[in-house]
Amino acid sequence: MADQKPKDKPPTSRIGRLARLASLAPRTLPFAFEGAKRVLGRSRSEDEEAAAKERMAQEVKKTAEAMLKTLGEMKGLPLKFGQMASYIDGLAPPGHEEKFQAALKKLLDKAPPLSAESAAQMIQTELGGAPEQVFEQWEREPFAAASIGQVHRAVTKTGARVAVKVQYPGIDKAIENDLKSISLLETMMSPVTKKFHAKQAIDEIRTVFMSELDYAEMADLFRRINANEPDIFVPEVHHGLTTRRVLTTEFAEGQGYADFCKTASQEARNRAGEAIWRFTFRSMLKYGVLYADPHPGNYRFMPDGRVAFLDFGCVKMLPPELVEDMKRYMRAAMDADWDEFDRACVEVLGYDPNDESWDLYRSYTLELMMPLTTKEAWVCSKERARETVSFLARGVRSLSFKEGEIPNIPHVPKMPQDFTFVNRLQWGLASVMAGLGTVAYFRRMSEPWIREGLHPIPAA
């Protein structure tokens, strides 16, 4: 990819984007089949398992490289999904996670950038002058590139060092076409997708991802929320140099996630993990603001021990009643009030106590909440992060395939639509914390937010 000339914009037409995704099919089908076998297939013999692992080992590198190239060029939703695959433990075939994720990690903040001329044209259009006129100093080559835009270092006329996130030309159209394609697929497969409540999930994805294209206000909001948090740094927005398609913020010096995980002491990783946990759950449980994109490229680990949070596009304002409902089953689990916990599982999460899936989903909810329910220090590990995915996969497989019976997809609870990105947060954050290997008393930290009611968001 490094030898290719940077493009002026990502492909935006619906047909063009579908064609690029279709080109990945020969590479991704082996992964899809293996994933289906994990969830729905029969148990395999030792020899069959060894043969399957060997086949996957041959496919992993080629598949990841193909995804890196195609998704990196497409940007938008495909790149966002590739980012999720690069860090959420338990999604890749077992035994191959590290190789697969290592190849895709470039998608977190090193995706193929667009041309310097394309970025300069966006600055000209949005800020009324060439980058060299608007800024005292401007670096033509971006130091980070992700799903919606790429980031350039610059210095303002007043001497402030800033990071300038320039939106890719046409990315709003590209995302809209991606969402139309997903909706079409859902309609074509409605007999199956209806059981998984796919339409409400797609509607929620459309709402959140289209609002991602306007994110300066959210950066200001999170800066106010965390103004008194000593270990959290939210860069200040330079509003005079910010538009809907260009975001200019204070520059955050620090290490990236991968380097920090490799070099930081256990004490530093504990402190950083606690900061990320506080940033995420305090915002949600105290103010009803969901930070729904906890991927590693959104953090910088500063020399003074603070964690800088860089991207506030994928944010959702949760309805107050939903936050209270979430706290309801959290409190019940903390108090070991299992009658109330079961009622909340039915009334909030849509679990059916009369269906055979009841024990699976109830137990899975408790599995996710273990850091909150234990009074001891919780050790974040990749094994535990993978279990958040594997636990559900094993349970669905056992319900779907029973000896002497026709395979059947078990009952899927219909959760509130607003819960779509809460589910994404659970898997993503577990994997981020696992990479840090944080050890902390998460219950002690979180309990005050769970016991209290919602607070008003601080005024600007």
N, C-alpha and C positions, 0 to 999 in steps of 0.2 A: 504493500500500500504506500510505503514511503516514496516509491519511485513514481507514483502517479501524480499528475498535475492536479492541484486542488481545484475543485469545482467552484463555480460562481454561486450555485444554489443547489439544494437537494432536489431530487425529483418530486414533483408536486401532483402530477396527474394521477387519477385513481387507477387507470389501467397500467401506467408505468410502475407504480408502487406495487400493485398486485403481481406484476410480472417479476419484479425483483424478489418478492417473497416466494413466488412459485419456484424460482431458481434454487432456493434453499431446500426444497422438498426432498430431493434425492439424498441429501446429507442428514436431514433431521428426522426422516422416517424411521431409521434404526433406533433413534433415541425415543421416539414416540411409541414404537412397538415395545421397547424395553420398559418404558414407564407404564404402559398399559398392563404388561405382564406382572409388574410389581404390584399394581393395584388390584387387578382383576384375575390374574392368571393363577393356575394351580402351582403348588409347590414343586420345585425342580430337584432332580437328583444332584449329587455332588459333581458328577461328570458334566451334566447339563449346565450347571452353574458355572463351572470352570470354562466351558466352551463359550458361554454367553459373555463372560468377562473378557475373554480373549478377543471376541468380535468387537466388543465395545472399545477395548484398548486401541484397536486399529482405527476406529472411527472418530475417537475423541478429538485428536489434534486437527484432523481435516475438517470436522464439523465446526469446531470453534473458530478456526481460521476463516471458513466461509461465512459464518455468522458475523465475525468481526468486520469483514470487508463490506458485506451487504448492509447490515444494520447500521454500521458506521456511516455509510454514504446516504442512507435513507433519512437518518435523524428521526425526530418525532417519536410516535408511539412504539414503532419497532425497536428503535434504539433504547427506549425506556424499558421495554421488556427484556432486551438483552442485558441491560444493566442489572436488572433484578436477578437474572440467571447467573450473573457473574459473582454474586455475593450471598444469595440466600441459600443456606445449607439445606441439602435434602432434595433439591430439584434435579440435579444431575444423576446419572446412573450410579448406584453405590460402588465405591471403590475407585471411581474416576473423578470425584468432585474436584480435587485439588488441581489436576491437569486441566480440566475443562474450565474451571473458574480462573486459573492463572492466565489462560489465553484470552479470556473475555474481559479481564480487569481493565484493559485499555479503554473500554467503553465508558468507564466511570468518569474520567476527566481528560482522557487523551484520545478521544475519537478523532477520525480524520477531519481536519479543519477545512473550512471553505477558503477561497483565495483571499489574499490581503486586499485586493481591489474590491471584492464584494463587500467586505467589512467596511472599507473606507466609503463606499457608496452609501451604505446604510447610515453611517455617521453624517455624511453630507445631507442626506434626505431628512434625517430626524433632528439634527442639531444645527443645520444651516451653514455648515462649513466643512472643509476637509479636516481630517483628524489633526493634521499639523497646525491648522489654524485655530481649532477649538481648544486643543491642549498644548501645554508648554512642551511636553514630550509624549511621544506615542510609539509604542512597539508594534510594528507591522504584523509580526508573527504572534498568534495567540499562545498563551501558556496553558490554556485549558479549553477543551471543546467537549460539549455534551449534547443532550437531546434537543434542546430548544435554541441554544446559542453558543457562541464561543467567547472567551474572555481574554482581553488584552490589558497589559500593564500600561499605565499612563501617569503623567503628572499634570495637575491642573495649573492654570495661570497663577494661582495663589501659592503654588508649591506643594500642594497636598498629593501624596502618592495614592493612586486609586486603581481599582479594578473595573474595567468597562466591559459589561456583558452585552454583546451585540447579537440580536436575534437573527436567525437565518432567514434570508429572503423567502417569502412564500411558505414559511413553516405553518402558519395558521391554516392555509388552504390544505397543506399536506396532512395535518392532523384531522381536519374535518373529513377529508377523503378516506383516511384510515378508519375513522369512526363509521362512515357510511358503509365501508366494506365489512366491518365487523357486524353491523346491523343486518346487512344482507345475508351474511353467513348464519346469523341467529335465526332469521326468518326461514331460510332454506332447511335448517335443522330443527325447526320448532318442536317436533314431537319429542326430541331428546332435550333440547335446551330449556324447554318449558319446565321440565322436572328439576333442572338446576337453577331455575329463576334467573336465567341469563339476561333477560331483557332489562330487569331492574338494575342489574350490575352494569350493563352497557350504558343505560341512562345516567347512572352515577358517574361512570368514567367520563362520559361526554361532558357533564357539568363541570367536573373538577379539572379535566385537562384543558378544556377551552378557556377556563378562567386562569390557567397557568400562564397565559400569554400576557398577563398584566400583573406584575408582582412587586412593584415598589411599595405599595401600600402595606402589603403583608410584612415586608422587611421592617417598616416603621413600627408595625403592631408588635412584632416579636421583640424589637429593641425596647419598647416600653414595658412589655410584660417581664422582661428579664433585666431591667435596669439595675436592680439591687442584688443580682446573682453574681457573686464574686468570681466564679469559675466559668461563666458564660459570656462570650463576646459576640455581639451582633453588629457588623459593620454599619456605619452611618451612611444613609443614602444622600448623595449630592443631587438634590432635586433640580437645580438649574442645569444639570447635565444629564437629565433623565427624561425619557419619553416612554411611550408604550412599548417601543421596540429597542430601546437602549437603556440599560441600567448602569449607573455609575455609583460605586460605593467605595468607602474607605478600604484601603488595602490591608489584608490580614496576613501577617507574616507567620509562617509556621510550617511544620512537617505535614505531609500527606498521611493518610490512614495507614497504608502498607508499611512505610518507613517507620512510623511511630510504633506500630505493633511489633516490629522487629527489634527496635533499639531501646524503647522506653523501659524503665524499671517497672516492677509489679506495682509499686506504690503510685507511680505516675499513671499507669494504665487503670488502676482502681479509681483514681481521682477523675480521670477523663471519662470513664464509663459512668460514674455517678453524675457528672455534669450532663452527659447526653441523656441519661435517664431522667434527670430533673427537668431538663429542657423539654423533653417529649411529654412526660406524664403530668408534670405540673401545669403545662399549657393546656392540656386536654381536660384534666380533672378539676382544675381550679378556675379556668377561664372558658372552657368549652371550645378551644381552638386546637384542631388536629393537624399536626405536622406529619403529612402522609408520605414523605419521601426520605426515609432514613438511610440513604445509601452512602457508602464510604466517601465518595467524591465530594460530599457536601460539608465535610469537616476539615479544619486545619487545627493542628495541635501546636499552640503557641509556646515560645520559649519560657514564658512566665507561668506555664501550667494551665492557662485557660484554654477552652475549646472554642474556636470560632465557627459559627454556622453561616453558610454562604448562600444558600438557595432557598427561597421562600415562595416558589411558584406553586407547588403541589400542597395546598393548604385547604382545609375545610372547616367552616364554622358549624359546629355540631348543634342540633336543637337541644335546648336545656333539658327537656324531658328525656332525651336519649342518654345524656350524661348521667342524669340521676338514675336511670334504669341500669346503666353499667355499674354505678356505685352500689346499687342495690345487691347484685349478686356477688360483687367483690366483698362487701361488708359481711354478707351471709357466710361466705367461705372463710373469711378471717375469724368469724365468731363461731364457726362450726355449727351454724344454725341450718341444718340440712333440709328441714322442711321449707324454710324460706328460700334457700338456694334452689330447691327443686321448683318452687312456684315461679321464681325469677327465670329459670331456664325455659319454662313453658311460656310465660307471659311476655318476656323480653326477647328471648332468642328463638322462639318458635319451635322448640323441641317437643316431640310427641311422646308422652309417658306411656302410651298404649302401643307404641310401635317398637319393633325389635331393635331399632337404632338408638333407642333412648340411652342405654348404658354407654354406648360408644361416644355420643356427643356430650353427654354429661361428664364422662371421664376426661374427654379431650379438653373441655373447658377448664376443668381442675388442673390438667397438665399444663396448660398455658399460664395459669395463675400461680404456679408453685413459687416463683420468686416473691410474690406478694403475700402468700399465706404462711410461709415458713418464718419463724422468728430467728432462725440461725442465719449466718452469712451464706449467701447464695453464690456458687461458683459458676460463672458463665463459661461454657465450653462448647466446642463444635459438636460433640456427641449429644449434648442436651438440645442444641439448636436443631440438629437433624431430627431429633426425636419429635419436635413439634410438627414436622411434616410426616415422618414415618408412622407415628402413632395412628394418625387418621387413615393413612394408606393401608396399614395392616387391618384396621377395623373394617374399612369398606370392603376389602378383599374377602374377609371372613364372612361378611354378610351377603356378598354378591355370589360367592361360589360355595354351594353346599352339596355334599355328595348326594347324587341321585336326583337333584333338582335342576331346573333350567336357570342359568345365570340371570340375575335381576339386579338392577340398580336400586340400592336402598333409598329410603326416604331421605330427602334433603331438606333441612329446615329452611323456612322462608324468613330470614332475618330482616330487620328494618333496612331499607335501601341505604340509609345514611351509614350503615355499618360496613359497607363495601370496603372503604379505605382503612377502617379500623382493623379489619382482617389482614390487609396488606402490611400494615404497621407491625402486627404481631410477629409475623415471620421475618420481616426485614430487620427489625430491631434486635430480635434474638440472635441473628447471624452477625450483626455489627458488634454486639456485646461479646459474642463468642470469640470473634477475632481479637478483641482486646484482652480477653481472658480476665475480665473484671471480677473481683470478689468484693461483695458489698452486702449491707443489711438493707435490702430494697423495701422490705415491709416497713421498717422503722422510718425510712425516708418518705414513703408514699402514704402512710396511714392518715396523716392529717388532711391531705387533699381528698381522700376517700370519705372521711367522716364528715367533712364540712360541706356546706352548700356552695354553689357557684358564686364567684366574685365578679363584679363588673370589670370590664377591661379598662385599664388606666387610660384616661383621656390624653389626646395629643397635646 
